[in-house]
């Protein structure tokens, strides 16, 4: 499948969804994901390398 075909298929699939996520709405979810990852790595015990 070509890059253009994948893009068009993605747009069509997204347009059929009931709840669309606009680009400016994704920022908060993305930031929350990075904050969770950072918190998880901060809680990991420090491992010594051999």
N, C-alpha and C positions, 0 to 999 in steps of 0.2 A: 504494500500500500504506500503510495507516495506521500510526501510530507503535506502537500496541499489537500489530498484526500482525507488524511487524518485530521487536519485542521477543520475542514468542512464537516466531517462526521462529528467532531467534538462540539462545534457550534450548534449543529442540529440537535444533538443529544441534550446539550445544556438548555436550549430553547424549549425543549419538551418538559423540562422539570417544572414542578409547581413553584418552587421557591428559588429564585435566581439570586446569586451572590454577586454583587457588583464589585468591581476591582477595589474601590475605596473601603469596602466592608471587610475585605480579606486581611487587611493589615492588623487588626486587633487579634484575630485568631492566630495569625502567624506569629505575632509578638508573644502571645500567651504560650504557644508551643515552644518557642525558644527559651522563654522563662522557665517552663517546666523542665526542659532538658538541662538547663544550667543548674537548677535546683537539684536535680537528680545526680549530676556529676559532683556537686558540692557535698552531697551526703555519702558518696562512695568512700570507703576506706582507702587510704593511700597504700598502694602495693609497692613492695620493693622489687626492683628488677635484679635478676640474677647476674 
